[in-house]
Amino acid sequence: MSIDVTAAVARADRTDFAVEPLTLQEPRADEILVRFTAVGLCHTDLEVLAGRLPTPRPVGAGHEGVGVVEAVGSAVTGLAPGDKVVASLDSCGSCRSCLAGQPAYCPQHGALNFAAQRSDGTVGLTDAAGRPVHDHFFGQSSFANWGLAHQRGLVRVDADLDDTILAPLGCGVVTGAGAVWNALRVQPGSTVAVFGAGAVGLSAIMAAKAAGAAQIIAVDMHAERLALAAELGATDGIDASSADSVREILSLTSGEGVDYSVECTGRPEVMASSVEALAALGTAGILGVAGLDADVRANAFELLKGRTVIGSVMGHQAPGVLIPRILDLYRRGQFPLERLVRTYPLTNINAAVADSRAGKTVKAVLTHTH
């Protein structure tokens, strides 16, 4: 059995996504067939499109999927057809990091999430000419209305929740919120600066507010995003297109700097600023995805003030724990995910990319048809 799917494919000979018909294999014993209904567009997908990450092309990208389980392989337990699921990262499930509840730091993270193939090197997709197309990107390849996933990467959620609200939870939202709660461990009454007010940064702002931070400074180059940041919990905003962000942060904190900074842009110069803006004993969380050869620069003498620099991906916690925590706050009106989302049909993915790059859209969510 095979399934006809529509997918957005990143190809090496194109600078945009190609929306095309593909054929998907039936699930193997350890795989789950998911009927994807929506998927978030993430910066990491754009890095794959540009060929800046170690993901082979052509590839069906997409790693913020939400959908319904349609079929399960014979070795799958715990999930059944009809379950609504959020798809997140894949992991081995048996290493020290996985067993400690930190699957994002699994030694097989690169192979399982960026290689875009099964562990035996095969793929589940073919194009109209019968040529293989890489899939299993982050264990899902959800820029398609159907996909193959693994149980380790799926989180069951309540059926009544809006799919377009759920989609960003697979990566962007958990990355920002989880870094604040789990990597930085932001304390009540503290000061926080967030560099980049996209979906990751705005999620960090909402999480910092929920954690009781007294001052939350948003830094971005788009006035609309700074305005939204203020509505979601930022106490101050800095327009980085016209101001020295570090100087402004020092001014807003009586010259001391912030207790915590969250870098969400993936730009090395902004990473340096996030460290420079710290107070003594402050901690900078680096969340942005930069090129494989990018460096973070910091003044060695300033580090002697007890500053810490920590990297964090995928929320620094198992998605199966973190996603329900965020949804609990969402249901209580304390994490308004709907404020981030703008929807596009999958066929308009390139318009969504353009709007996201221009800062017109915070979190583009692509909807699928069946």
PABA-122454 format. One record per residue: chain; residue number from 1; x, y, z of N, C-alpha, C in turn; residue in three letters. Coordinates in steps of 0.1 Angstrom, whole numbers, plus 5000, padded with zeros to 4 digits. Layout:
PABA-122454
  chaine  num    nx    ny    nz   cax   cay   caz    cx    cy    cz  residu
       A  NUM     X     Y     Z     X     Y     Z     X     Y     Z     ALA
...
end
This chain:
PABA-122454
  chaine  num    nx    ny    nz   cax   cay   caz    cx    cy    cz  residu
       A    1  5008  4988  5000  5000  5000  5000  5009  5012  5000     MET
       A    2  5005  5022  4992  5012  5035  4993  5001  5046  4993     SER
       A    3  5005  5058  4997  4996  5069  4999  5000  5081  4990     ILE
       A    4  4991  5087  4983  4994  5099  4976  4994  5111  4985     ASP
       A    5  5005  5119  4985  5005  5130  4994  5009  5143  4986     VAL
       A    6  5006  5154  4992  5011  5167  4987  5021  5173  4997     THR
       A    7  5032  5176  4992  5043  5181  5002  5050  5193  4996     ALA
       A    8  5056  5201  5005  5065  5211  5001  5079  5206  5003     ALA
       A    9  5086  5206  4991  5100  5200  4990  5110  5210  4989     VAL
       A   10  5121  5209  4996  5133  5217  4994  5142  5210  4985     ALA
       A   11  5145  5216  4973  5154  5210  4963  5166  5219  4961     ARG
       A   12  5177  5213  4958  5190  5220  4957  5190  5230  4945     ALA
       A   13  5182  5227  4935  5182  5236  4924  5171  5247  4925     ASP
       A   14  5166  5249  4936  5155  5260  4938  5158  5268  4951     ARG
       A   15  5154  5280  4951  5155  5289  4963  5142  5289  4971     THR
       A   16  5132  5284  4965  5119  5283  4972  5114  5269  4973     ASP
       A   17  5103  5267  4980  5098  5253  4982  5090  5249  4969     PHE
       A   18  5091  5237  4966  5083  5231  4955  5072  5223  4961     ALA
       A   19  5059  5227  4958  5048  5220  4963  5044  5210  4952     VAL
       A   20  5045  5197  4955  5044  5187  4945  5038  5174  4950     GLU
       A   21  5033  5166  4942  5027  5153  4946  5038  5143  4948     PRO
       A   22  5037  5135  4959  5047  5125  4962  5039  5112  4966     LEU
       A   23  5047  5101  4967  5041  5089  4972  5048  5084  4984     THR
       A   24  5040  5081  4995  5045  5077  5008  5042  5062  5010     LEU
       A   25  5053  5055  5015  5051  5041  5018  5043  5039  5031     GLN
       A   26  5038  5027  5032  5030  5024  5045  5040  5023  5056     GLU
       A   27  5035  5025  5069  5045  5024  5080  5051  5011  5082     PRO
       A   28  5063  5011  5086  5070  4999  5091  5066  4995  5105     ARG
       A   29  5071  4985  5110  5067  4980  5123  5068  4990  5134     ALA
       A   30  5079  4999  5134  5082  5008  5144  5077  5022  5140     ASP
       A   31  5069  5024  5130  5065  5037  5125  5050  5039  5127     GLU
       A   32  5046  5052  5126  5032  5056  5128  5029  5065  5116     ILE
       A   33  5017  5062  5110  5012  5070  5099  5004  5081  5105     LEU
       A   34  5008  5093  5102  5000  5105  5108  4994  5113  5096     VAL
       A   35  4982  5116  5098  4975  5125  5088  4977  5139  5094     ARG
       A   36  4986  5146  5088  4990  5160  5094  4979  5170  5089     PHE
       A   37  4975  5178  5098  4965  5188  5096  4970  5202  5095     THR
       A   38  4982  5204  5102  4988  5217  5103  5003  5216  5107     ALA
       A   39  5011  5226  5103  5025  5225  5106  5030  5240  5107     VAL
       A   40  5038  5242  5117  5045  5255  5118  5057  5257  5109     GLY
       A   41  5059  5269  5104  5071  5272  5096  5082  5277  5106     LEU
       A   42  5093  5271  5106  5104  5274  5116  5116  5279  5108     CYS
       A   43  5124  5287  5115  5137  5292  5109  5146  5281  5105     HIS
       A   44  5145  5270  5112  5154  5258  5109  5150  5253  5095     THR
       A   45  5137  5253  5092  5132  5248  5079  5138  5257  5068     ASP
       A   46  5140  5270  5070  5145  5279  5060  5160  5277  5059     LEU
       A   47  5167  5273  5070  5181  5270  5069  5183  5257  5060     GLU
       A   48  5174  5247  5061  5175  5236  5053  5172  5239  5038     VAL
       A   49  5162  5248  5036  5160  5253  5022  5172  5259  5016     LEU
       A   50  5179  5267  5024  5191  5274  5019  5203  5265  5018     ALA
       A   51  5202  5252  5023  5214  5243  5022  5224  5246  5033     GLY
       A   52  5221  5253  5044  5231  5256  5054  5231  5246  5065     ARG
       A   53  5223  5236  5065  5224  5225  5075  5227  5212  5069     LEU
       A   54  5232  5202  5076  5236  5190  5071  5224  5180  5067     PRO
       A   55  5214  5186  5060  5203  5178  5056  5203  5176  5041     THR
       A   56  5203  5164  5036  5203  5162  5021  5190  5167  5015     PRO
       A   57  5192  5171  5003  5180  5175  4994  5180  5167  4982     ARG
       A   58  5168  5164  4976  5155  5169  4980  5150  5163  4993     PRO
       A   59  5143  5171  5000  5138  5167  5013  5124  5173  5016     VAL
       A   60  5115  5165  5021  5103  5170  5027  5105  5175  5041     GLY
       A   61  5106  5188  5042  5110  5194  5055  5097  5195  5064     ALA
       A   62  5098  5204  5074  5087  5205  5083  5089  5197  5096     GLY
       A   63  5089  5204  5108  5091  5197  5120  5083  5203  5132     HIS
       A   64  5072  5209  5129  5062  5214  5139  5048  5209  5135     GLU
       A   65  5047  5196  5133  5034  5191  5128  5024  5188  5139     GLY
       A   66  5012  5188  5135  5001  5183  5144  4991  5175  5135     VAL
       A   67  4986  5165  5140  4977  5157  5132  4970  5146  5140     GLY
       A   68  4966  5136  5133  4958  5125  5138  4965  5112  5134     VAL
       A   69  4967  5103  5144  4973  5090  5141  4962  5082  5132     VAL
       A   70  4967  5077  5120  4958  5069  5112  4961  5054  5112     GLU
       A   71  4974  5051  5114  4977  5037  5115  4990  5035  5123     ALA
       A   72  4992  5024  5129  5004  5022  5137  5011  5008  5133     VAL
       A   73  5024  5008  5133  5031  4996  5130  5029  4985  5141     GLY
       A   74  5033  4973  5138  5030  4962  5148  5038  4963  5161     SER
       A   75  5049  4971  5161  5057  4972  5173  5054  4984  5181     ALA
       A   76  5044  4992  5177  5041  5004  5184  5031  5002  5195     VAL
       A   77  5034  5008  5207  5024  5007  5218  5022  5021  5223     THR
       A   78  5010  5023  5230  5008  5035  5236  5000  5046  5228     GLY
       A   79  5000  5044  5215  4992  5053  5206  4984  5044  5197     LEU
       A   80  4972  5050  5193  4963  5042  5185  4956  5052  5175     ALA
       A   81  4951  5046  5164  4944  5054  5154  4933  5063  5161     PRO
       A   82  4933  5075  5156  4923  5085  5162  4929  5094  5172     GLY
       A   83  4941  5091  5178  4948  5100  5187  4953  5113  5180     ASP
       A   84  4950  5124  5186  4956  5137  5182  4969  5138  5188     LYS
       A   85  4979  5142  5179  4993  5142  5184  5000  5155  5179     VAL
       A   86  5009  5160  5187  5019  5170  5183  5032  5163  5180     VAL
       A   87  5038  5165  5169  5051  5159  5165  5062  5168  5169     ALA
       A   88  5072  5162  5175  5084  5170  5179  5096  5162  5175     SER
       A   89  5107  5164  5182  5120  5157  5177  5120  5142  5179     LEU
       A   90  5129  5136  5172  5131  5122  5174  5144  5119  5182     ASP
       A   91  5145  5108  5189  5156  5105  5197  5157  5090  5198     SER
       A   92  5168  5085  5204  5171  5070  5204  5163  5064  5216     CYS
       A   93  5160  5071  5226  5152  5066  5237  5160  5058  5248     GLY
       A   94  5172  5055  5245  5179  5046  5254  5193  5051  5260     SER
       A   95  5197  5063  5255  5210  5068  5259  5208  5075  5273     CYS
       A   96  5219  5080  5279  5219  5087  5292  5210  5099  5291     ARG
       A   97  5211  5107  5280  5204  5119  5279  5189  5116  5278     SER
       A   98  5185  5106  5269  5171  5103  5268  5165  5098  5281     CYS
       A   99  5173  5089  5288  5168  5084  5300  5167  5094  5311     LEU
       A  100  5175  5105  5310  5174  5116  5319  5163  5126  5316     ALA
       A  101  5155  5123  5306  5145  5133  5302  5150  5144  5293     GLY
       A  102  5161  5143  5286  5167  5153  5278  5169  5148  5264     GLN
       A  103  5159  5144  5257  5161  5138  5244  5167  5147  5233     PRO
       A  104  5167  5160  5235  5173  5169  5226  5188  5168  5226     ALA
       A  105  5194  5162  5236  5208  5161  5237  5213  5146  5235     TYR
       A  106  5204  5139  5228  5207  5125  5225  5219  5125  5215     CYS
       A  107  5229  5116  5217  5240  5115  5208  5236  5113  5193     PRO
       A  108  5225  5107  5191  5220  5104  5178  5211  5116  5172     GLN
       A  109  5211  5127  5179  5202  5138  5175  5204  5142  5161     HIS
       A  110  5217  5144  5156  5219  5148  5143  5214  5138  5133     GLY
       A  111  5218  5125  5135  5214  5115  5126  5199  5113  5125     ALA
       A  112  5192  5113  5136  5178  5111  5137  5169  5122  5132     LEU
       A  113  5175  5135  5133  5166  5146  5130  5171  5154  5118     ASN
       A  114  5183  5154  5115  5188  5162  5103  5192  5154  5091     PHE
       A  115  5194  5141  5093  5198  5132  5082  5187  5129  5072     ALA
       A  116  5174  5131  5077  5162  5129  5069  5162  5116  5062     ALA
       A  117  5163  5105  5070  5162  5092  5065  5160  5082  5076     GLN
       A  118  5156  5070  5074  5156  5060  5084  5170  5056  5088     ARG
       A  119  5171  5050  5100  5184  5046  5105  5192  5036  5095     SER
       A  120  5184  5029  5086  5190  5020  5077  5193  5027  5063     ASP
       A  121  5191  5040  5063  5194  5048  5051  5183  5049  5041     GLY
       A  122  5172  5043  5043  5161  5043  5034  5152  5055  5037     THR
       A  123  5143  5059  5027  5134  5069  5029  5120  5064  5025     VAL
       A  124  5110  5072  5029  5096  5067  5027  5089  5074  5016     GLY
       A  125  5095  5084  5009  5089  5092  4999  5095  5090  4985     LEU
       A  126  5087  5091  4975  5092  5091  4961  5084  5102  4954     THR
       A  127  5091  5108  4944  5084  5119  4936  5077  5113  4924     ASP
       A  128  5071  5121  4916  5063  5117  4905  5071  5109  4895     ALA
       A  129  5084  5111  4894  5093  5104  4885  5099  5091  4891     ALA
       A  130  5094  5088  4904  5099  5076  4910  5112  5077  4917     GLY
       A  131  5117  5090  4919  5130  5092  4925  5128  5094  4940     ARG
       A  132  5137  5090  4949  5135  5091  4963  5136  5106  4967     PRO
       A  133  5128  5109  4977  5128  5122  4984  5130  5119  4999     VAL
       A  134  5140  5126  5005  5143  5124  5019  5131  5128  5027     HIS
       A  135  5129  5120  5038  5118  5123  5047  5123  5120  5061     ASP
       A  136  5115  5118  5071  5119  5116  5085  5127  5127  5090     HIS
       A  137  5125  5139  5084  5131  5151  5090  5126  5154  5104     PHE
       A  138  5134  5154  5114  5130  5155  5128  5119  5144  5131     PHE
       A  139  5121  5133  5124  5112  5122  5126  5098  5124  5122     GLY
       A  140  5095  5134  5112  5082  5136  5108  5080  5142  5094     GLN
       A  141  5088  5151  5089  5086  5157  5076  5072  5161  5074     SER
       A  142  5067  5171  5082  5053  5174  5082  5049  5186  5073     SER
       A  143  5058  5190  5064  5053  5198  5053  5046  5189  5042     PHE
       A  144  5038  5181  5047  5030  5172  5039  5017  5168  5046     ALA
       A  145  5007  5164  5039  4994  5161  5046  4994  5147  5052     ASN
       A  146  5004  5139  5048  5006  5126  5054  5021  5124  5057     TRP
       A  147  5025  5117  5068  5039  5114  5071  5041  5103  5080     GLY
       A  148  5053  5098  5080  5057  5087  5089  5065  5092  5101     LEU
       A  149  5061  5088  5113  5067  5093  5125  5070  5081  5134     ALA
       A  150  5078  5084  5145  5081  5074  5155  5074  5078  5168     HIS
       A  151  5071  5068  5176  5064  5070  5189  5071  5080  5198     GLN
       A  152  5084  5079  5198  5092  5088  5207  5090  5103  5204     ARG
       A  153  5087  5106  5191  5085  5120  5188  5071  5125  5188     GLY
       A  154  5062  5118  5193  5048  5122  5193  5042  5124  5207     LEU
       A  155  5035  5134  5209  5029  5137  5222  5014  5138  5220     VAL
       A  156  5006  5129  5227  4992  5130  5226  4986  5142  5233     ARG
       A  157  4977  5148  5226  4971  5160  5232  4955  5159  5231     VAL
       A  158  4948  5168  5238  4934  5167  5238  4928  5171  5225     ASP
       A  159  4918  5163  5221  4912  5165  5208  4905  5178  5206     ALA
       A  160  4901  5185  5216  4894  5198  5214  4903  5210  5211     ASP
       A  161  4916  5208  5212  4925  5219  5210  4926  5222  5195     LEU
       A  162  4927  5235  5192  4929  5240  5178  4942  5236  5172     ASP
       A  163  4942  5229  5161  4954  5224  5155  4964  5235  5151     ASP
       A  164  4959  5247  5147  4968  5258  5143  4975  5264  5156     THR
       A  165  4969  5262  5167  4975  5266  5180  4985  5256  5184     ILE
       A  166  4983  5243  5182  4991  5233  5187  5004  5232  5178     LEU
       A  167  5004  5235  5165  5015  5233  5156  5028  5238  5161     ALA
       A  168  5029  5251  5166  5042  5257  5170  5048  5250  5182     PRO
       A  169  5040  5242  5189  5046  5236  5201  5057  5225  5198     LEU
       A  170  5057  5220  5186  5067  5210  5182  5081  5215  5184     GLY
       A  171  5084  5228  5182  5097  5233  5183  5098  5247  5188     CYS
       A  172  5093  5257  5181  5095  5271  5184  5091  5275  5198     GLY
       A  173  5078  5272  5202  5073  5276  5214  5080  5269  5226     VAL
       A  174  5082  5256  5225  5089  5249  5236  5103  5253  5237     VAL
       A  175  5110  5257  5226  5124  5262  5227  5125  5274  5235     THR
       A  176  5116  5284  5232  5117  5297  5240  5112  5295  5254     GLY
       A  177  5101  5289  5256  5095  5288  5270  5104  5278  5278     ALA
       A  178  5108  5267  5273  5116  5258  5280  5129  5263  5284     GLY
       A  179  5136  5271  5276  5149  5277  5279  5147  5286  5292     ALA
       A  180  5137  5293  5292  5134  5302  5304  5132  5294  5316     VAL
       A  181  5124  5284  5316  5121  5276  5328  5131  5266  5332     TRP
       A  182  5138  5259  5322  5146  5248  5325  5161  5250  5323     ASN
       A  183  5165  5258  5313  5179  5261  5312  5184  5273  5320     ALA
       A  184  5177  5284  5319  5180  5296  5326  5174  5295  5340     LEU
       A  185  5163  5289  5342  5156  5289  5355  5154  5303  5361     ARG
       A  186  5147  5311  5352  5144  5325  5356  5137  5325  5369     VAL
       A  187  5141  5334  5378  5136  5335  5391  5126  5347  5393     GLN
       A  188  5116  5346  5402  5107  5357  5404  5115  5370  5408     PRO
       A  189  5111  5381  5403  5117  5394  5406  5130  5397  5398     GLY
       A  190  5134  5389  5389  5146  5390  5381  5144  5399  5369     SER
       A  191  5155  5402  5362  5155  5410  5350  5159  5401  5338     THR
       A  192  5152  5402  5327  5154  5394  5315  5154  5402  5303     VAL
       A  193  5163  5400  5294  5163  5406  5280  5162  5395  5270     ALA
       A  194  5153  5397  5260  5150  5387  5250  5154  5393  5236     VAL
       A  195  5164  5388  5230  5168  5393  5217  5161  5385  5206     PHE
       A  196  5152  5392  5199  5145  5386  5188  5131  5383  5193     GLY
       A  197  5121  5390  5187  5107  5388  5192  5099  5380  5181     ALA
       A  198  5105  5369  5176  5097  5360  5168  5090  5350  5177     GLY
       A  199  5086  5339  5172  5078  5329  5179  5086  5324  5191     ALA
       A  200  5099  5322  5190  5107  5317  5201  5109  5328  5211     VAL
       A  201  5112  5340  5207  5114  5350  5217  5101  5354  5224     GLY
       A  202  5090  5355  5217  5077  5358  5223  5073  5347  5233     LEU
       A  203  5076  5335  5230  5073  5324  5239  5082  5325  5252     SER
       A  204  5094  5330  5250  5103  5332  5261  5098  5343  5270     ALA
       A  205  5092  5354  5263  5087  5365  5271  5075  5360  5279     ILE
       A  206  5066  5352  5273  5054  5348  5280  5058  5338  5292     MET
       A  207  5069  5330  5290  5074  5322  5300  5080  5329  5311     ALA
       A  208  5087  5340  5308  5094  5348  5318  5083  5355  5327     ALA
       A  209  5073  5360  5320  5062  5366  5328  5055  5356  5337     LYS
       A  210  5053  5343  5332  5047  5333  5341  5057  5329  5352     ALA
       A  211  5070  5331  5350  5080  5328  5360  5081  5339  5371     ALA
       A  212  5075  5350  5368  5075  5361  5378  5086  5371  5376     GLY
       A  213  5092  5372  5364  5103  5382  5362  5097  5396  5364     ALA
       A  214  5105  5405  5370  5100  5418  5373  5102  5427  5361     ALA
       A  215  5112  5425  5353  5115  5434  5341  5119  5425  5330     GLN
       A  216  5111  5426  5319  5114  5418  5307  5116  5428  5295     ILE
       A  217  5128  5428  5289  5131  5437  5279  5132  5430  5265     ILE
       A  218  5123  5434  5256  5123  5428  5243  5132  5436  5233     ALA
       A  219  5140  5430  5225  5148  5436  5215  5145  5430  5202     VAL
       A  220  5141  5439  5192  5138  5435  5179  5139  5446  5169     ASP
       A  221  5139  5443  5156  5140  5454  5146  5127  5458  5140     MET
       A  222  5116  5451  5144  5103  5454  5139  5094  5460  5149     HIS
       A  223  5088  5471  5147  5080  5478  5156  5067  5470  5160     ALA
       A  224  5062  5463  5150  5050  5455  5152  5052  5444  5162     GLU
       A  225  5064  5438  5161  5067  5427  5171  5070  5432  5184     ARG
       A  226  5076  5444  5185  5078  5450  5198  5065  5453  5205     LEU
       A  227  5056  5458  5197  5042  5461  5203  5036  5448  5208     ALA
       A  228  5037  5438  5200  5031  5425  5205  5038  5420  5217     LEU
       A  229  5051  5421  5218  5059  5417  5229  5054  5424  5242     ALA
       A  230  5051  5437  5240  5045  5445  5252  5032  5440  5256     ALA
       A  231  5024  5435  5247  5011  5430  5251  5012  5416  5257     GLU
       A  232  5023  5409  5254  5024  5396  5260  5033  5395  5273     LEU
       A  233  5038  5407  5277  5045  5407  5290  5058  5415  5291     GLY
       A  234  5063  5419  5279  5075  5428  5280  5072  5441  5287     ALA
       A  235  5081  5445  5296  5079  5458  5303  5086  5469  5295     THR
       A  236  5096  5465  5286  5103  5475  5279  5106  5470  5265     ASP
       A  237  5108  5478  5255  5112  5474  5242  5123  5483  5236     GLY
       A  238  5132  5476  5228  5143  5483  5222  5143  5480  5207     ILE
       A  239  5142  5491  5199  5143  5489  5185  5157  5488  5180     ASP
       A  240  5162  5476  5177  5176  5473  5174  5180  5479  5161     ALA
       A  241  5170  5483  5153  5174  5489  5140  5179  5503  5141     SER
       A  242  5177  5509  5153  5181  5523  5154  5188  5526  5168     SER
       A  243  5189  5516  5176  5195  5518  5189  5206  5507  5192     ALA
       A  244  5215  5511  5201  5225  5501  5206  5219  5493  5217     ASP
       A  245  5216  5481  5214  5207  5473  5223  5214  5471  5237     SER
       A  246  5227  5469  5237  5234  5467  5250  5234  5480  5258     VAL
       A  247  5237  5491  5251  5237  5504  5258  5223  5507  5264     ARG
       A  248  5212  5504  5256  5199  5506  5261  5195  5497  5273     GLU
       A  249  5199  5485  5272  5197  5475  5283  5204  5480  5296     ILE
       A  250  5216  5484  5295  5223  5490  5306  5216  5502  5312     LEU
       A  251  5211  5510  5303  5203  5522  5308  5191  5518  5315     SER
       A  252  5184  5508  5310  5171  5504  5316  5173  5496  5329     LEU
       A  253  5186  5492  5332  5188  5484  5344  5198  5491  5353     THR
       A  254  5198  5505  5353  5207  5513  5362  5222  5509  5360     SER
       A  255  5225  5506  5348  5239  5503  5345  5244  5489  5349     GLY
       A  256  5235  5481  5354  5239  5467  5359  5239  5456  5349     GLU
       A  257  5230  5457  5339  5227  5446  5330  5216  5437  5336     GLY
       A  258  5213  5427  5328  5202  5418  5332  5207  5405  5338     VAL
       A  259  5198  5399  5346  5201  5386  5352  5202  5375  5342     ASP
       A  260  5193  5376  5332  5192  5366  5322  5190  5372  5308     TYR
       A  261  5196  5367  5298  5193  5371  5284  5190  5358  5276     SER
       A  262  5182  5360  5266  5177  5349  5258  5180  5354  5243     VAL
       A  263  5188  5347  5236  5192  5350  5222  5184  5341  5213     GLU
       A  264  5176  5347  5204  5167  5339  5195  5169  5342  5181     CYS
       A  265  5180  5349  5177  5181  5353  5163  5190  5344  5154     THR
       A  266  5199  5337  5160  5209  5329  5153  5220  5337  5147     GLY
       A  267  5221  5350  5150  5232  5358  5145  5243  5360  5155     ARG
       A  268  5255  5356  5151  5266  5356  5161  5268  5370  5168     PRO
       A  269  5266  5381  5161  5268  5394  5167  5258  5397  5178     GLU
       A  270  5246  5391  5176  5235  5393  5186  5238  5384  5198     VAL
       A  271  5244  5372  5195  5248  5363  5206  5258  5370  5215     MET
       A  272  5268  5377  5209  5278  5385  5216  5271  5396  5225     ALA
       A  273  5261  5402  5219  5254  5413  5227  5247  5407  5238     SER
       A  274  5241  5395  5237  5233  5389  5248  5242  5386  5260     SER
       A  275  5255  5383  5257  5265  5381  5268  5269  5394  5274     VAL
       A  276  5272  5404  5265  5276  5417  5270  5266  5424  5278     GLU
       A  277  5253  5421  5276  5243  5428  5284  5240  5422  5298     ALA
       A  278  5248  5412  5302  5245  5405  5314  5251  5413  5326     LEU
       A  279  5244  5412  5337  5249  5417  5350  5259  5407  5355     ALA
       A  280  5266  5410  5366  5274  5401  5373  5266  5389  5377     ALA
       A  281  5271  5377  5375  5265  5364  5378  5253  5361  5369     LEU
       A  282  5252  5369  5358  5241  5367  5349  5243  5355  5340     GLY
       A  283  5232  5350  5333  5233  5339  5324  5227  5342  5311     THR
       A  284  5234  5339  5300  5229  5341  5286  5225  5327  5281     ALA
       A  285  5213  5326  5275  5209  5314  5269  5209  5316  5254     GLY
       A  286  5217  5308  5247  5218  5308  5232  5209  5298  5226     ILE
       A  287  5199  5303  5219  5188  5295  5213  5189  5295  5198     LEU
       A  288  5194  5306  5192  5193  5307  5177  5202  5297  5170     GLY
       A  289  5197  5293  5158  5205  5284  5150  5213  5292  5140     VAL
       A  290  5227  5291  5142  5236  5298  5133  5243  5288  5124     ALA
       A  291  5251  5292  5115  5258  5284  5106  5268  5274  5114     GLY
       A  292  5271  5263  5108  5279  5253  5115  5293  5258  5118     LEU
       A  293  5298  5269  5112  5311  5275  5115  5310  5287  5123     ASP
       A  294  5299  5291  5128  5297  5303  5136  5303  5302  5150     ALA
       A  295  5308  5313  5155  5314  5314  5168  5307  5324  5177     ASP
       A  296  5307  5322  5190  5302  5331  5199  5314  5338  5206     VAL
       A  297  5314  5351  5205  5326  5359  5211  5321  5366  5224     ARG
       A  298  5330  5365  5233  5328  5372  5246  5341  5377  5252     ALA
       A  299  5340  5388  5259  5352  5394  5265  5356  5385  5277     ASN
       A  300  5368  5380  5277  5372  5371  5287  5372  5377  5301     ALA
       A  301  5376  5390  5302  5376  5396  5315  5362  5397  5321     PHE
       A  302  5352  5401  5312  5339  5402  5316  5333  5389  5321     GLU
       A  303  5337  5378  5315  5333  5365  5320  5337  5362  5334     LEU
       A  304  5347  5369  5339  5352  5367  5353  5342  5373  5363     LEU
       A  305  5332  5380  5358  5322  5385  5367  5311  5375  5371     LYS
       A  306  5315  5362  5368  5305  5351  5371  5295  5349  5361     GLY
       A  307  5297  5354  5349  5287  5352  5338  5287  5338  5333     ARG
       A  308  5276  5333  5329  5274  5320  5323  5268  5321  5310     THR
       A  309  5273  5313  5300  5267  5312  5287  5263  5297  5285     VAL
       A  310  5250  5295  5282  5245  5281  5281  5237  5280  5268     ILE
       A  311  5239  5269  5260  5231  5267  5249  5219  5258  5252     GLY
       A  312  5208  5260  5245  5196  5253  5248  5188  5251  5236     SER
       A  313  5184  5238  5234  5175  5235  5222  5163  5227  5227     VAL
       A  314  5152  5229  5220  5140  5222  5222  5135  5222  5237     MET
       A  315  5138  5233  5244  5132  5235  5257  5139  5229  5268     GLY
       A  316  5150  5221  5266  5158  5216  5277  5150  5207  5286     HIS
       A  317  5140  5200  5279  5132  5191  5287  5124  5182  5277     GLN
       A  318  5120  5170  5281  5112  5162  5271  5099  5168  5267     ALA
       A  319  5096  5169  5254  5084  5175  5249  5072  5170  5256     PRO
       A  320  5072  5157  5259  5060  5151  5266  5057  5156  5280     GLY
       A  321  5067  5163  5286  5065  5170  5298  5062  5185  5296     VAL
       A  322  5070  5191  5287  5069  5205  5285  5056  5210  5278     LEU
       A  323  5052  5202  5268  5040  5206  5260  5028  5207  5269     ILE
       A  324  5025  5197  5277  5013  5198  5286  5014  5210  5296     PRO
       A  325  5026  5213  5300  5028  5224  5309  5024  5237  5302     ARG
       A  326  5028  5239  5290  5024  5251  5282  5009  5251  5280     ILE
       A  327  5004  5240  5276  4989  5239  5273  4981  5242  5286     LEU
       A  328  4986  5238  5297  4979  5241  5310  4978  5257  5311     ASP
       A  329  4989  5263  5309  4989  5278  5310  4980  5284  5299     LEU
       A  330  4980  5278  5287  4972  5283  5276  4957  5282  5280     TYR
       A  331  4953  5271  5285  4939  5270  5289  4935  5279  5300     ARG
       A  332  4944  5284  5308  4942  5293  5319  4943  5308  5314     ARG
       A  333  4946  5310  5301  4947  5323  5296  4960  5330  5298     GLY
       A  334  4970  5322  5303  4983  5328  5307  4994  5326  5296     GLN
       A  335  4991  5319  5285  5000  5317  5275  4993  5318  5261     PHE
       A  336  4989  5330  5257  4980  5332  5245  4987  5328  5232     PRO
       A  337  4988  5316  5229  4995  5311  5217  4988  5317  5204     LEU
       A  338  4975  5319  5205  4968  5324  5193  4973  5337  5188     GLU
       A  339  4980  5345  5197  4985  5358  5193  4997  5357  5183     ARG
       A  340  5003  5345  5183  5015  5344  5175  5012  5339  5160     LEU
       A  341  5000  5333  5158  4998  5325  5147  4991  5332  5135     VAL
       A  342  4996  5330  5123  4988  5334  5111  4989  5322  5102     ARG
       A  343  4977  5318  5096  4976  5306  5089  4977  5308  5073     THR
       A  344  4982  5298  5067  4984  5298  5052  4981  5284  5047     TYR
       A  345  4975  5282  5036  4974  5269  5030  4988  5264  5026     PRO
       A  346  4991  5251  5027  5004  5246  5023  5008  5251  5009     LEU
       A  347  4998  5252  5000  5002  5257  4986  5007  5271  4986     THR
       A  348  5005  5279  4997  5011  5292  4998  5023  5293  5007     ASN
       A  349  5030  5282  5008  5042  5282  5017  5052  5293  5014     ILE
       A  350  5054  5296  5001  5064  5305  4998  5060  5320  5002     ASN
       A  351  5047  5322  5001  5042  5335  5006  5044  5336  5022     ALA
       A  352  5042  5325  5028  5045  5324  5043  5059  5327  5046     ALA
       A  353  5068  5321  5038  5082  5323  5040  5086  5338  5038     VAL
       A  354  5081  5344  5028  5083  5358  5025  5078  5367  5036     ALA
       A  355  5066  5364  5041  5061  5372  5052  5069  5371  5065     ASP
       A  356  5073  5358  5067  5081  5356  5079  5094  5363  5079     SER
       A  357  5101  5362  5067  5114  5369  5066  5113  5384  5067     ARG
       A  358  5101  5390  5063  5099  5404  5063  5094  5409  5077     ALA
       A  359  5092  5400  5086  5087  5403  5099  5072  5406  5099     GLY
       A  360  5065  5403  5088  5050  5405  5088  5042  5394  5096     LYS
       A  361  5048  5383  5097  5042  5372  5104  5051  5366  5115     THR
       A  362  5046  5365  5127  5054  5359  5138  5056  5344  5136     VAL
       A  363  5045  5337  5135  5045  5323  5133  5035  5318  5122     LYS
       A  364  5041  5315  5111  5032  5310  5100  5029  5296  5103     ALA
       A  365  5016  5292  5102  5012  5279  5103  5005  5275  5090     VAL
       A  366  5010  5264  5084  5005  5259  5071  4994  5249  5074     LEU
       A  367  4983  5250  5067  4972  5240  5069  4971  5231  5057     THR
       A  368  4968  5218  5060  4968  5208  5050  4954  5205  5045     HIS
       A  369  4952  5200  5033  4939  5195  5028  4941  5180  5025     THR
       A  370  4930  5173  5026  4930  5159  5024  4918  5155  5015     HIS
end
